[in-house]
Amino acid sequence: MSTPLYQLKAEFFKTLGHPARIRVLELLSEREHAVAEMLPEVGIEPAHLSQQLAVLRRANLVVTRKEGSAVYYSLTSPHLAELLRVARTILSGVLAGQAELLADLRAAQGEAKPRS
């Protein structure tokens, strides 16, 4: 019996569920990067970056190519970059809604304060 699509989607989103992996994918959305280039941008120890890159490789979200001693990573699909852009748009909308709610709450608190 095949795995239901919703379960495969859940596994896919679990793979994306780490800030370092998201940052790596954001960087690779711009262009391919060598591991050494990503280290300062991702801000984690080299061993941890290697672990996160391995997770992305196993999920077939990134591919590698070797040039001399440097290993370069790139996305397997431009749809990953599109997914990150869509996520940014969704989060922008959510945060804008929360900012409006916060402003409304603060305004309501200002009205409810007793006057002296």
GIWOJO-V136377 format. One line per field, one symbol per residue. psi: psi as a letter, one per 40 degrees, with the letter a starting at -180 (. if undefined). A space follows every 10 residues. Layout:
psi=???
//
This chain:
psi=hihidddddd dddddefhdd dddddddedd iiiidddddd ddfiiddddd ddddddddef diiiihhbeh hhiiiehedd dddddddddd dddddddddd dddddddddd dehii.
//
